[in-house]
Amino acid sequence: MSDYETFMIILTISNLIVAILTYAHKK
């Protein structure tokens, strides 16, 4: 796996975490 692929995976996971935290915070 290349550094670019790893970076994209980290970005996707962090976006999911932010979305979940934001959703949980709004409730």
C-alpha positions in Angstrom: 0.0 0.0 0.0 1.3 3.4 -1.0 1.6 6.5 1.3 -1.2 8.2 -0.7 -3.6 5.3 -0.1 -2.8 5.3 3.6 -3.4 9.1 3.7 -6.7 8.7 2.0 -7.8 6.0 4.4 -6.8 8.1 7.4 -8.8 11.1 5.9 -11.9 8.9 5.4 -11.8 7.5 8.9 -11.2 10.9 10.5 -14.1 12.3 8.5 -16.3 9.5 9.7 -15.2 10.1 13.3 -16.0 13.8 13.0 -19.4 13.1 11.5 -20.3 10.6 14.3 -19.1 13.0 17.0 -21.0 15.9 15.5 -24.1 13.8 15.2 -23.8 12.5 18.8 -23.2 16.1 20.1 -26.3 17.4 18.3 -28.6 14.9 19.9 
